[in-house]
């Protein structure tokens, strides 16, 4: 089915190449469904501010057939109108691998920039992880179309070049545009007020945000959720802390395991949750990058570290690299939460921040647009 999708999309795109390139058309392509709240969205808003470009947005959300007839027409538009817009764009920005891309006959004058949906380096990605032969061929073919790859610091530049299969001179360490928001004036109090209106049970408590990444199958997701003992949490810490859980979209839910926790999975913007929480707990998710950037207390719940590392390896030794304590049991995690004041201002976090972000200043989106759109 996927192969048919790729063939149909490439066929229509290549037909649309008979139309001339629009010098002022900029297309933002989101195979990674982040609702344009990541680096792609920040660059989009920077281009909008300049006011002289024809902007198109293309997202894998366009293929969501929920919504009946509207969903069907939206999907048809993805293969037709939006393929035409992409085919006639001088500039293309994307935030993930777009699997049909290797078969797309882009104009030699098109400038295609990979912004990626994360920053820094943590677990391996791209060409650094094993893939079936057909997937790897498509990744390499897509990488051959890239004009530039943007990364968050000079320190990670060579790893990004390898992960995307491009020459190092194509990797631009301009900073991660998605992080610019943390340097702008932000009405954190308003976000907190909105949050407490939706979750009044959190009033007067410190907010502990648990944001784990997904595992490879539904059974492993169940193990992940069952590793949370909300009865113990309630007995020991619920007077002082609220335990928020934000599940990755690919985690298979198990609502019974969430009883006693505050399920914030439906809160659209994880960046807002990062701003208002008092402590973030994750496992192997790059969501830790935002928290590290703003100096938010961080802890890591790695109850299945050995198994996860065997399935998906890291760039560096996990326990010595992550910018916070590692708990391997829920009891250990409770001790970490109880003493979150000990997590603030540690040198390990600052080293992690410098390596992955260099000297961030909140102007990455501007630098990207200035460097790429001429």
Protein Blocks (a to p, Z undefined) as FASTA:
>chain_A
ZZmmmmmmmmmmmmmmmpccdfkbccdddfbaghhpammlmmmmmmmmnopaccddddfk
lmpmghijmmmmmmmmmmmmmmmmmmmpfbdcdfbdcfklmmpccdfkbccddebjbecj
fddehjlbccdfklmmmmmmmmmmpmbdcdfbfklmmmmmmmnopafklpccebjfklmm
mmmccdfklmmmmmmmmmmmlgoiacddddddddfbfklmmmmmmmpcfklmmmmmmmmp
ccdddddfklccdfklmgoiacfklpmblmlmmmmpmbdcdfkbcklmmmmmnopacddd
dfklmmmmmmmccfbdfklmpgcdcdfbfklmmmmmmmmmmmgopaklmmmmmmmnopae
himmmmmmmmmmZZ
